[in-house]
Amino acid sequence: MERVESTVNFSGPKVMVFDVYETLLDMSEVERKINALTDSKRGYPIWFELFMEYCFVDNSLDTFHDFISIAKVTLQMAGNMLGKSISSREANDLLELLKHLPVHEEVQSGLSQLNDLGYTIIALTNAPEKTVCERMERTGLISYFETVLSAETVKKYKPERKVYEWAVQKLNVKASDMLMITAHGWDIAGASNAGMKTAFVKRDKKLLYPLSPQPDISCSSLHEFVSKLQEKQW
């Protein structure tokens, strides 16, 4: 890919790198369905923690398991922890929701603002590229994105450093020219470790990791992010 050219006329990052699930897409319906399936309000947080944990475990293995397979088995593990047996069909039906999630209310206008300001916008996700692209096409978001990069391509998952470095190479820019926008503390830690600038979008009960470098920008919505981005002295 040729070096990205931007019309942004001030110093600072030129490429906005977006996480997708929870950052752009609203997982509330998945949370509701998992809690109903496990008959517990703890169902979703237990599943999500297990899901991320075993994605990260995969980073330490010589074998690779795809994102949806890990999501499925950890959903069944969460059910077992709560005394509920979740069948393969039930798990598959629930995970089908990942292809149909709504976007957070302010996302489209926030992306439009960034586009108007001349930033290059990409997605860097642990999810399958096909799943993310299809969802973005149906919501109309795909027009804002230069490219969608899936960590599955390098057979590692964020926050593994290799994933962020691969994104830097694909865009042919310096890591410091890229700003990772995410709702996940582990993503902030990983992107910072790879030399990217970072922004944390506070969604629901998501927390930063206190032992990692703190984000360059913290906000509660993309509108607030754009405002702080324009005010930031890099």
C-alpha positions as CSV (number, residue, x, y, z in Angstrom):
1,M,0.0,0.0,0.0
2,E,1.2,3.5,-0.8
3,R,2.0,5.9,2.0
4,V,-1.2,7.4,3.4
5,E,-1.5,11.1,2.6
6,S,-3.7,13.3,4.9
7,T,-5.1,16.7,4.6
8,V,-4.8,17.2,8.4
9,N,-2.8,20.4,8.7
10,F,-1.5,20.2,12.2
11,S,1.0,18.1,14.1
12,G,-0.2,14.9,15.8
13,P,-1.6,11.5,14.6
14,K,-2.9,11.3,11.0
15,V,-4.5,7.9,11.1
16,M,-7.5,7.1,13.4
17,V,-7.5,3.3,14.3
18,F,-10.8,2.1,15.6
19,D,-11.6,-1.0,17.6
20,V,-15.0,-2.3,16.6
21,Y,-17.0,-4.3,19.2
22,E,-18.2,-2.1,22.1
23,T,-16.2,0.9,20.8
24,L,-18.4,1.3,17.6
25,L,-21.0,-1.5,17.9
26,D,-23.4,-1.7,20.8
27,M,-23.2,-5.1,22.6
28,S,-26.3,-4.5,24.8
29,E,-28.5,-7.0,23.0
30,V,-25.8,-9.7,23.2
31,E,-25.5,-8.9,26.9
32,R,-29.3,-9.3,27.4
33,K,-29.5,-12.6,25.5
34,I,-26.5,-14.1,27.3
35,N,-27.9,-13.1,30.7
36,A,-31.2,-14.7,29.8
37,L,-29.5,-17.8,28.5
38,T,-27.5,-18.3,31.7
39,D,-30.3,-17.0,33.9
40,S,-27.8,-14.6,35.6
41,K,-26.8,-10.9,35.3
42,R,-23.3,-12.3,35.7
43,G,-23.6,-14.2,32.5
44,Y,-22.3,-11.6,30.1
45,P,-19.4,-10.3,32.1
46,I,-18.2,-13.8,32.9
47,W,-18.4,-14.8,29.2
48,F,-16.7,-11.7,28.0
49,E,-13.8,-12.1,30.5
50,L,-13.4,-15.7,29.5
51,F,-13.6,-14.8,25.9
52,M,-10.8,-12.2,26.1
53,E,-8.8,-14.4,28.5
54,Y,-8.7,-17.3,26.0
55,C,-8.0,-15.1,23.0
56,F,-5.0,-13.9,25.0
57,V,-4.1,-17.5,25.8
58,D,-4.1,-18.3,22.1
59,N,-1.4,-15.6,21.7
60,S,0.9,-17.9,23.7
61,L,0.2,-21.1,21.8
62,D,1.7,-22.6,18.6
63,T,-1.8,-23.3,17.4
64,F,-4.4,-20.7,16.4
65,H,-8.2,-20.8,17.0
66,D,-10.5,-18.4,15.2
67,F,-12.4,-15.7,17.0
68,I,-15.9,-17.2,16.7
69,S,-14.7,-20.6,17.9
70,I,-13.2,-19.1,21.0
71,A,-16.4,-17.0,21.5
72,K,-18.5,-20.2,21.3
73,V,-16.6,-22.4,23.7
74,T,-16.1,-19.7,26.2
75,L,-19.9,-19.0,26.1
76,Q,-20.4,-22.7,27.0
77,M,-17.8,-22.4,29.7
78,A,-19.6,-19.4,31.2
79,G,-22.9,-21.4,31.1
80,N,-21.2,-24.3,33.0
81,M,-19.8,-21.9,35.6
82,L,-23.4,-20.7,36.2
83,G,-25.0,-24.2,36.2
84,K,-26.5,-23.9,32.7
85,S,-25.8,-26.2,29.8
86,I,-25.6,-24.2,26.5
87,S,-26.0,-26.3,23.4
88,S,-23.9,-25.8,20.3
89,R,-27.0,-24.6,18.5
90,E,-27.9,-22.1,21.2
91,A,-24.3,-20.7,21.2
92,N,-24.3,-20.5,17.4
93,D,-27.7,-18.7,17.3
94,L,-26.5,-16.2,19.9
95,L,-23.2,-15.5,18.2
96,E,-25.1,-14.8,15.0
97,L,-26.1,-11.5,16.7
98,L,-22.5,-10.3,16.2
99,K,-23.4,-9.8,12.6
100,H,-26.4,-7.6,13.4
101,L,-25.4,-5.3,16.2
102,P,-26.5,-1.6,16.1
103,V,-23.9,1.2,16.2
104,H,-23.7,3.5,19.2
105,E,-25.8,6.6,18.7
106,E,-23.1,9.1,18.0
107,V,-20.7,6.9,15.9
108,Q,-21.8,7.9,12.4
109,S,-21.7,11.6,13.0
110,G,-18.4,11.3,14.9
111,L,-16.8,9.4,12.0
112,S,-18.2,12.0,9.6
113,Q,-16.5,14.7,11.6
114,L,-13.2,12.9,11.5
115,N,-13.6,12.4,7.7
116,D,-14.3,16.1,7.2
117,L,-11.2,17.0,9.1
118,G,-9.1,14.9,6.7
119,Y,-8.1,12.0,8.8
120,T,-7.5,8.5,7.4
121,I,-9.8,6.1,9.3
122,I,-9.2,2.4,9.6
123,A,-10.5,-0.5,11.8
124,L,-8.3,-2.9,13.6
125,T,-10.3,-5.7,15.1
126,N,-9.9,-9.2,16.6
127,A,-13.1,-10.2,14.8
128,P,-13.2,-11.8,11.3
129,E,-12.8,-9.2,8.5
130,K,-15.8,-10.5,6.6
131,T,-18.1,-10.2,9.6
132,V,-17.1,-6.7,10.4
133,C,-17.2,-5.5,6.7
134,E,-20.7,-6.9,6.2
135,R,-22.0,-5.2,9.3
136,M,-20.3,-1.9,8.3
137,E,-21.8,-2.2,4.8
138,R,-25.3,-2.6,6.2
139,T,-25.0,0.3,8.5
140,G,-23.3,2.5,5.9
141,L,-20.2,3.0,8.1
142,I,-17.9,1.3,5.6
143,S,-17.7,4.5,3.5
144,Y,-15.7,6.2,6.3
145,F,-13.0,3.5,6.4
146,E,-9.8,3.3,4.3
147,T,-9.6,-0.4,5.3
148,V,-10.7,-3.0,7.9
149,L,-7.8,-5.1,9.3
150,S,-8.5,-8.3,11.2
151,A,-6.0,-9.7,13.7
152,E,-6.9,-13.1,12.4
153,T,-4.8,-12.4,9.4
154,V,-1.6,-12.6,11.5
155,K,-3.0,-15.4,13.7
156,K,-2.6,-13.3,16.8
157,Y,-5.0,-11.2,18.8
158,K,-4.8,-7.7,20.2
159,P,-3.1,-6.7,22.6
160,E,-0.2,-8.8,21.1
161,R,2.3,-6.2,19.8
162,K,2.6,-8.0,16.4
163,V,-1.0,-7.1,15.5
164,Y,-0.4,-3.3,15.9
165,E,3.0,-3.5,14.2
166,W,1.3,-5.3,11.3
167,A,-1.3,-2.4,11.0
168,V,1.6,0.1,11.0
169,Q,3.3,-1.8,8.1
170,K,0.0,-2.1,6.2
171,L,-0.6,1.7,6.3
172,N,3.1,2.5,5.7
173,V,3.2,5.2,8.4
174,K,5.0,5.6,11.7
175,A,3.4,4.1,14.8
176,S,3.3,7.6,16.4
177,D,1.2,8.8,13.4
178,M,-1.6,6.4,14.4
179,L,-4.1,6.8,17.2
180,M,-5.9,3.8,18.6
181,I,-9.5,4.6,19.7
182,T,-11.0,1.8,21.9
183,A,-13.3,1.0,24.8
184,H,-10.9,-1.6,26.2
185,G,-8.1,-1.0,28.7
186,W,-6.1,-3.9,27.3
187,D,-6.2,-2.3,23.8
188,I,-4.9,0.9,25.2
189,A,-2.0,-1.0,26.8
190,G,-1.2,-2.9,23.6
191,A,-1.3,0.0,21.3
192,S,0.8,2.1,23.7
193,N,3.3,-0.7,23.8
194,A,3.6,-0.6,20.0
195,G,4.2,3.1,20.0
196,M,0.8,4.3,19.0
197,K,-1.1,7.2,20.5
198,T,-4.3,6.2,22.2
199,A,-7.8,7.3,23.1
200,F,-10.2,5.6,25.6
201,V,-13.9,5.8,24.9
202,K,-15.7,5.0,28.2
203,R,-18.5,2.5,27.4
204,D,-20.7,1.1,30.2
205,K,-18.5,-0.4,32.9
206,K,-15.2,-0.6,30.9
207,L,-12.1,0.3,32.8
208,L,-8.5,1.3,32.1
209,Y,-5.6,-0.8,33.3
210,P,-3.8,1.4,35.9
211,L,-0.4,-0.2,35.3
212,S,-0.2,0.6,31.6
213,P,0.5,4.1,30.1
214,Q,-2.6,6.2,30.4
215,P,-4.4,7.3,27.1
216,D,-3.6,10.5,25.4
217,I,-7.4,11.3,25.3
218,S,-10.2,10.0,27.5
219,C,-13.8,10.7,26.6
220,S,-17.3,9.3,26.9
221,S,-18.4,9.6,23.2
222,L,-16.9,10.1,19.7
223,H,-18.2,13.7,19.7
224,E,-16.2,14.4,22.8
225,F,-13.2,12.6,21.3
226,V,-13.3,14.8,18.2
227,S,-13.5,17.9,20.3
228,K,-10.6,16.9,22.5
229,L,-8.6,15.8,19.5
230,Q,-8.8,19.2,17.9
231,E,-7.8,20.9,21.2
232,K,-4.9,18.5,21.9
233,Q,-1.4,19.9,21.8
234,W,0.8,17.0,20.7
